[in-house]
Amino acid sequence: MNKLFISKKHLLILLLILLLAGFLRIYKLGNQSFIADEYIGINVSYGLHQTGQWKYWDFNSETITDRDYTRGQVYYWQVAQLFKFFEPTEQNSRLVSVMWGLLGVATIFFVTFWITKNIYIALMSAFLLSMSVSALMFDRKLRMYSMFAPVYFLFSYIIFQFLESKKYLTVPKILVNLSRKTGLNLFYLPLMLLLGVLALLTHLLTVNIVSTIIAYLVIMAIVAHKKKLAISKNKYFLYLGLLVVLIAGMSQTKTFGQAANFFELGKSTWSYLEKISLDYRHELLALTFFFFGCYYLIKKYGNVGVWTILSFLTPLLSAIFLWDRSAGHQYIYFTQPFKVVIMAAGIYFVAKIVSEKVFSRSKLSLELTLAYFILILINLPFFISSDSFYQNPRHWDYSNYREAYNYFLKKSDPDEAILMRKFMSFNVKGANREILEYGAGNKLTLEKLEEIQKKHDGLWLINTDGEFNIKSDAKKHIKNEFSLIKTKYTNDKVQIWHWEKEKLNND
């Protein structure tokens, strides 16, 4: 277990884990209708496919719009390539996320085995990620986060190798000498830059790596200082100073400005703690394994253990105390692989103690204990709950917009208009209906709604009860003057409202 060797048995187990991960990600992939920013993704990627331009496609009129898009292009370009072979459906457009989800499972296995040289921790990391509810949420969505998580994960550990690895290639000699003098492994520099650019092109959350590096350098500088190392020989102190200078030099760049807008001091968002515990059946049990995992990683693996823990905790604590954003699960999903490694290490450490103290120290007793701990930890009840991705759509707690809009297309008069969030035209493909858009920058107010009613004889609205882009006075007006339509697909999440001028006058 001290050598980087993987037996045929363990490769077979990895293959079975990948097959399980693939099944959980692709089974009933189109079962759930698009939600939230998935609509942006389908509009952008299909617009690129149709015209070669980074503009939004209007599915209602089947034309390109003049709205530009600049985020996550490296991900949505891949989605656009799918449409050369497949129709733009929910299932087909999510296949890129499925692919990256499987790559993520493979990546966490090989990286974990690389840094720990422990096949059990590596296999458990792959299994925990394959069964992760959080991972399934994003690997089954048309979102760039499925790609961002494994790219950032690998990027992070390449940075660690750049900072700490002392294994150099023998050529060229000048690079070997520079690496030894600077204490930085320059052989990792090209791969680090490549992954950094790829991560940054995928999502701006990549800048979190800076806070992780700072936290790591500060801690290691303090450790080196306690060992009575002179400041001039304390490489972590020197690196920290260079990093501060670099940040100061970049402070006027556009990317730095965008990142700075992400922060707000004096704010706390504790709901992130609930989101990171979604994968586990019992929070207290998960917390126990987490603490033992932190202890074991630091004790057994030293610096790389500290790096792994900081790679999870630094962005999480930033999200809770510093970020000026609503508490979206997507904003911390990229920390998931690091959390999984910590949990796997904790399970292994506890199982090893139990196996040695209670059982016969045999290999079988260790493996059975590991299997037991995993089964009582992972959130198996989720897969048969109403929140599951695999349930009948009629019984979902999700917003099933697809069926709601199908009802509108079947029951509405072609001359009636519909109030719709921006970018949701996918639901009325080719219908060529009159759409009255509202959104974050154009919220639906009572004044606007009454003005719309004067110009139309019939209006439809399909929304969620907690829709924050509709002002409270407009919501009250809708409840008073619109009819709420109940179907087998409507619930507390999605509602269908209809208003008719003629009917109102007759009443």
C-alpha positions in Angstrom: 0.0 0.0 0.0 3.1 2.2 0.2 3.6 1.9 -3.6 1.6 3.4 -6.4 0.3 0.1 -7.6 -3.3 -0.8 -8.3 -4.2 -4.5 -8.4 -6.7 -6.0 -10.9 -9.2 -6.5 -8.1 -9.1 -2.8 -7.2 -9.4 -1.8 -10.8 -12.5 -4.0 -11.1 -14.0 -2.3 -8.0 -13.3 1.1 -9.5 -15.0 0.0 -12.8 -18.0 -1.1 -10.8 -18.1 2.2 -9.0 -17.9 4.0 -12.3 -20.8 1.9 -13.7 -22.9 2.7 -10.6 -22.0 6.4 -11.0 -22.9 6.3 -14.7 -26.3 4.6 -14.0 -27.2 7.1 -11.2 -26.4 10.0 -13.5 -28.0 8.9 -16.7 -31.1 7.0 -15.5 -34.2 9.1 -16.1 -32.0 12.0 -17.0 -34.8 13.8 -18.8 -37.3 13.1 -16.1 -37.0 16.6 -14.6 -37.8 19.6 -16.6 -35.3 22.5 -16.8 -35.1 24.7 -13.8 -33.4 28.1 -13.0 -30.2 28.8 -15.0 -30.6 25.6 -17.1 -32.8 27.7 -19.4 -29.9 30.1 -19.9 -27.6 27.1 -20.8 -29.9 25.6 -23.4 -30.5 29.1 -25.0 -26.8 29.9 -25.2 -25.6 26.5 -26.4 -28.3 26.1 -29.0 -27.8 29.6 -30.2 -24.1 28.8 -30.7 -25.0 25.6 -32.5 -27.4 27.4 -34.8 -25.4 30.6 -35.6 -21.9 30.2 -34.2 -22.5 33.3 -32.0 -22.5 33.5 -28.2 -26.1 34.8 -28.2 -29.4 33.5 -26.7 -31.7 31.5 -28.9 -35.4 32.3 -28.8 -37.2 28.9 -29.0 -40.6 30.6 -29.2 -39.9 32.4 -32.5 -37.0 30.1 -33.5 -34.6 33.1 -34.0 -31.4 34.4 -32.5 -31.6 37.3 -30.1 -29.2 40.2 -29.6 -28.3 39.2 -26.0 -24.7 38.3 -25.6 -23.3 35.7 -23.2 -19.8 35.5 -21.8 -19.7 33.0 -18.8 -18.7 29.4 -18.9 -18.2 29.3 -22.6 -15.8 26.4 -22.4 -18.6 24.2 -21.0 -21.5 25.4 -23.2 -19.3 24.9 -26.3 -19.3 21.2 -25.5 -23.1 21.2 -25.1 -23.4 22.9 -28.5 -21.4 20.1 -30.1 -24.0 17.6 -28.9 -26.7 19.2 -31.0 -24.8 18.2 -34.2 -26.0 14.7 -33.4 -29.0 15.0 -31.0 -32.1 17.1 -30.6 -32.1 19.8 -27.9 -33.9 18.0 -25.2 -33.4 18.1 -21.4 -31.8 14.6 -21.5 -29.5 15.2 -24.4 -28.3 18.6 -23.3 -27.3 17.2 -19.9 -25.0 14.5 -21.3 -22.0 16.7 -21.0 -22.6 17.1 -17.3 -22.9 13.3 -17.0 -19.5 12.9 -18.8 -17.9 15.4 -16.4 -19.5 13.7 -13.5 -17.9 10.4 -14.4 -14.5 12.1 -15.0 -14.9 13.6 -11.6 -15.3 10.2 -10.0 -12.2 8.9 -11.9 -10.3 12.0 -11.0 -11.0 11.8 -7.3 -9.9 8.2 -7.2 -6.5 8.7 -9.0 -5.7 12.0 -7.2 -6.6 10.6 -3.8 -4.5 7.5 -4.5 -1.6 9.7 -5.7 -1.6 11.9 -2.5 -2.4 9.2 0.1 -1.1 6.0 -1.5 -4.0 4.3 0.2 -6.2 2.3 -2.1 -9.1 2.1 0.5 -9.3 5.9 0.9 -9.1 6.3 -2.9 -11.9 3.8 -3.6 -14.1 5.1 -0.8 -13.6 8.7 -2.2 -14.8 7.5 -5.6 -17.8 5.6 -4.1 -18.8 8.5 -1.9 -18.7 10.9 -4.8 -20.6 8.5 -7.1 -23.4 8.3 -4.5 -23.3 11.9 -3.4 -26.7 13.7 -3.6 -24.9 17.0 -4.2 -22.8 15.6 -7.1 -25.9 14.0 -8.6 -27.7 17.3 -8.5 -25.1 19.0 -10.7 -24.1 16.0 -12.8 -27.7 15.7 -13.9 -28.1 19.4 -14.7 -27.2 21.6 -17.6 -24.7 23.6 -15.5 -21.0 24.2 -15.7 -20.4 23.2 -12.1 -20.2 19.5 -13.1 -17.1 20.4 -15.1 -15.7 23.0 -12.7 -15.5 20.7 -9.6 -13.1 18.1 -11.0 -11.0 20.7 -12.9 -10.7 22.9 -9.8 -9.9 19.8 -7.7 -7.0 18.7 -10.0 -5.8 22.3 -10.3 -5.6 22.7 -6.6 -3.4 19.6 -6.1 -1.1 20.6 -9.0 -0.6 24.0 -7.2 0.3 22.0 -4.0 2.8 20.0 -6.0 4.2 23.2 -7.5 4.6 24.6 -3.9 5.9 21.5 -2.2 7.0 18.6 -4.4 10.7 17.9 -4.4 10.6 15.3 -7.1 12.3 16.8 -10.2 12.9 15.5 -13.7 16.6 15.3 -14.5 16.4 17.6 -17.5 16.7 20.4 -18.4 19.3 21.0 -15.7 18.6 24.8 -15.6 15.0 24.0 -14.6 16.2 21.6 -11.9 18.6 24.2 -10.5 15.9 26.9 -10.5 13.5 24.6 -8.8 15.9 23.8 -6.0 16.9 27.4 -5.5 13.3 28.7 -5.4 11.8 25.8 -3.6 9.1 25.7 -6.3 8.7 22.6 -8.5 8.8 24.4 -11.9 8.0 21.2 -13.8 4.4 21.6 -12.6 4.2 25.2 -13.8 2.8 24.5 -17.4 0.1 22.1 -16.2 -0.8 24.5 -13.3 -1.2 27.4 -15.8 -3.2 25.2 -18.2 -5.6 24.0 -15.5 -5.8 27.5 -14.0 -6.9 29.0 -17.3 -9.4 26.1 -17.9 -10.9 26.5 -14.4 -11.1 30.3 -14.8 -12.8 30.0 -18.2 -15.3 27.6 -16.6 -16.1 29.8 -13.5 -14.9 32.8 -11.7 -15.1 30.9 -8.4 -11.6 29.8 -9.4 -10.3 32.9 -7.5 -11.0 31.0 -4.2 -7.7 29.3 -4.8 -6.0 32.5 -3.8 -7.6 32.5 -0.3 -6.7 28.8 0.1 -3.0 29.5 -0.8 -2.9 32.5 1.6 -4.4 30.4 4.4 -1.9 27.6 3.7 1.1 29.9 3.5 0.2 31.7 6.8 -0.2 28.4 8.7 3.0 26.8 7.3 4.9 30.1 7.9 3.8 30.0 11.6 4.8 26.3 11.9 8.2 27.1 10.3 8.6 30.0 12.7 7.9 27.9 15.7 10.7 25.6 14.5 12.9 28.7 15.0 13.5 29.1 11.3 14.9 32.5 10.4 12.5 34.7 8.3 15.0 34.9 5.5 15.0 31.1 5.3 11.3 30.7 5.8 10.1 30.0 2.3 6.4 30.3 3.2 6.9 33.8 4.5 8.7 34.8 1.3 6.0 33.2 -0.9 3.4 35.0 1.1 5.1 38.3 0.5 5.4 37.6 -3.2 1.7 36.7 -3.4 0.7 39.9 -1.7 2.7 41.9 -4.2 1.1 39.9 -7.1 -2.4 40.5 -5.8 -1.7 44.2 -5.4 -0.5 44.3 -9.0 -3.7 42.6 -10.2 -6.0 44.7 -8.2 -6.9 46.9 -11.1 -7.8 44.1 -13.5 -11.3 43.4 -14.6 -11.3 39.8 -13.2 -10.1 41.1 -9.8 -12.9 43.7 -9.8 -15.5 41.1 -10.6 -14.2 38.9 -7.8 -14.1 41.8 -5.3 -17.8 42.4 -5.9 -18.4 38.9 -4.6 -17.6 39.8 -1.0 -19.4 41.7 1.8 -18.1 41.9 5.3 -20.4 41.5 8.3 -22.7 39.0 6.7 -23.3 35.4 7.7 -25.1 32.7 5.7 -25.4 29.6 7.9 -27.6 27.7 5.5 -24.4 26.6 3.6 -23.8 24.1 6.5 -27.1 22.4 5.7 -26.2 22.1 2.1 -22.8 20.4 2.7 -24.6 17.8 4.9 -27.1 16.8 2.3 -25.1 13.7 1.4 -25.3 12.2 4.8 -28.0 10.5 6.8 -26.9 11.7 10.2 -25.1 15.1 10.6 -23.5 14.1 13.9 -22.1 10.9 12.4 -20.8 12.9 9.4 -19.2 15.5 11.7 -17.5 12.7 13.6 -15.9 11.2 10.5 -15.0 14.7 9.3 -13.0 15.5 12.5 -11.3 12.1 12.5 -10.5 12.6 8.8 -8.9 16.0 9.5 -6.9 14.5 12.3 -5.7 11.5 10.3 -4.8 13.5 7.2 -2.6 15.9 9.2 -1.0 13.2 11.3 -0.4 10.8 8.5 0.2 13.1 5.5 1.3 16.4 6.9 1.3 19.3 4.5 -1.0 17.7 1.9 -3.5 16.9 4.6 -3.4 20.6 5.7 -3.9 21.6 2.1 -6.9 19.3 1.6 -8.6 20.6 4.7 -8.0 24.2 3.8 -9.2 23.6 0.2 -12.6 22.6 1.8 -12.8 24.9 4.8 -11.5 28.2 3.3 -14.1 28.6 0.6 -16.9 27.3 2.9 -16.1 29.8 5.6 -15.8 32.6 3.0 -19.2 31.6 1.7 -20.7 31.8 5.2 -19.0 35.0 6.4 -17.8 37.0 3.4 -19.7 36.3 0.2 -22.3 38.8 -1.1 -24.5 36.2 -2.7 -27.7 34.3 -2.0 -26.9 30.9 -0.5 -26.8 28.8 -3.7 -25.6 25.2 -3.4 -23.7 25.7 -6.7 -21.4 28.3 -5.1 -19.8 25.7 -2.8 -20.2 22.6 -4.9 -16.6 22.8 -6.1 -15.4 22.1 -2.5 -17.3 18.7 -2.5 -14.4 16.5 -3.7 -12.1 17.8 -0.9 -14.9 17.1 1.7 -15.2 13.6 0.2 -11.5 12.9 0.6 -11.7 14.1 4.3 -14.7 11.9 5.0 -13.1 8.8 3.3 -9.9 9.4 5.4 -12.1 9.6 8.6 -14.0 6.4 7.8 -10.7 4.6 7.2 -9.1 5.8 10.4 -12.1 4.9 12.6 -12.6 1.5 10.8 -8.9 0.7 11.3 -9.1 1.4 15.0 -12.3 -0.7 15.3 -10.8 -3.5 13.3 -7.7 -3.6 15.4 -9.3 -3.1 18.8 -12.5 -5.1 18.4 -11.8 -7.7 15.7 -8.9 -9.8 14.6 -7.0 -7.1 12.6 -7.7 -9.2 9.5 -8.1 -7.6 6.1 -11.7 -8.9 5.9 -12.7 -7.3 9.2 -11.3 -3.9 8.0 -13.2 -4.1 4.7 -16.5 -5.2 6.4 -16.2 -2.3 8.9 -15.5 0.2 6.1 -18.6 -1.1 4.2 -20.7 -0.8 7.3 -19.7 2.8 8.1 -20.3 3.8 4.5 -23.8 2.3 4.5 -24.9 4.0 7.7 -23.4 7.3 6.5 -24.6 7.9 3.0 -28.1 9.4 2.4 -29.8 6.2 1.0 -33.3 7.4 2.0 -33.0 10.2 -0.5 -33.2 7.9 -3.4 -36.8 6.8 -2.5 -38.0 10.2 -1.2 -40.1 12.7 -3.0 -37.0 14.8 -3.6 -35.4 12.0 -5.6 -34.6 12.5 -9.3 -36.1 9.2 -10.1 -39.6 9.6 -8.8 -42.7 9.9 -11.0 -43.0 13.6 -12.0 -46.5 13.8 -10.6 -45.2 13.2 -7.1 -42.3 15.6 -7.2 -41.5 18.4 -4.9 -39.7 20.0 -7.9 -41.1 22.6 -10.4 -42.3 20.6 -13.4 -42.5 23.5 -15.8 -42.5 21.2 -18.9 -45.9 19.7 -18.1 -47.3 23.1 -16.9 -46.4 24.8 -20.2 -47.7 21.8 -22.2 -51.0 22.5 -20.5 -50.9 26.1 -21.5 -50.2 25.3 -25.1 -53.1 22.9 -25.2 -55.7 25.0 -23.4 -54.9 28.6 -24.3 -56.2 30.7 -27.1 -53.5 31.5 -29.7 -54.2 35.2 -29.2 -53.7 35.1 -25.4 -50.3 36.4 -24.1 -48.2 34.8 -21.4 -46.1 36.4 -18.7 -42.8 34.6 -18.6 -39.4 34.8 -17.0 -36.6 35.7 -19.3 -34.9 32.8 -21.1 -37.7 30.3 -20.6 -38.9 30.2 -24.2 -37.6 26.6 -24.4 -41.0 25.6 -22.9 -42.9 27.0 -25.9 -40.7 25.8 -28.8 -42.0 27.0 -32.1 -45.3 28.2 -30.7 -44.8 31.8 -31.8 -46.9 33.1 -28.9 -46.8 36.6 -27.5 -44.5 36.6 -24.5 -44.3 39.4 -22.0 -41.0 39.0 -20.2 -40.1 39.9 -16.6 -37.0 39.2 -14.5 -34.5 40.4 -12.1 -33.9 43.7 -13.9 -37.5 44.1 -14.9 -39.7 42.9 -12.0 -43.4 42.5 -12.4 -45.2 45.3 -10.5 -48.9 46.0 -10.0 -48.6 49.1 -12.2 -47.1 47.0 -15.1 -49.6 44.2 -14.6 -52.6 46.5 -14.8 -51.2 48.2 -17.9 -50.7 44.8 -19.5 -54.3 43.8 -18.7 -55.6 46.9 -20.5 -53.9 45.7 -23.7 -54.9 42.0 -23.7 -58.1 40.0 -23.5 -56.4 37.0 -21.9 -53.2 36.4 -19.9 -51.4 33.3 -18.5 -48.8 33.1 -15.8 -46.8 30.0 -14.8 -44.6 30.6 -11.8 -43.6 29.3 -8.4 -45.2 30.6 -5.3 -42.0 32.0 -4.0 -41.2 33.9 -7.2 -39.1 36.9 -6.2 -39.3 38.7 -9.5 -43.0 39.4 -8.9 -43.6 42.2 -6.4 -45.9 41.6 -3.5 -48.6 44.0 -4.7 -48.7 42.2 -8.1 -48.9 38.8 -6.4 -51.9 39.9 -4.4 -53.6 41.3 -7.5 -53.0 38.0 -9.3 -54.5 36.0 -6.5 -57.6 38.3 -6.6 -58.2 38.5 -10.3 -56.6 35.4 -11.9 -57.9 31.9 -11.7 -55.6 29.3 -10.2 -55.7 26.1 -12.3 -55.1 22.8 -10.7 -53.7 19.9 -12.7 -52.0 16.6 -11.8 -48.6 18.4 -12.4 -49.2 21.6 -10.4 -48.3 21.7 -6.7 -46.8 24.1 -4.2 -43.8 24.6 -6.4 -45.4 25.4 -9.8 -48.7 27.2 -10.3 -50.8 28.0 -13.4 -52.8 31.3 -13.4 -55.3 32.4 -16.1 -57.1 35.7 -16.5 -59.8 36.6 -19.1 -61.1 40.1 -19.5 -64.5 39.0 -20.9 -65.0 36.6 -18.0 -64.1 39.3 -15.5 -66.6 41.8 -17.1 -69.3 39.2 -17.1 -68.7 38.5 -13.4 
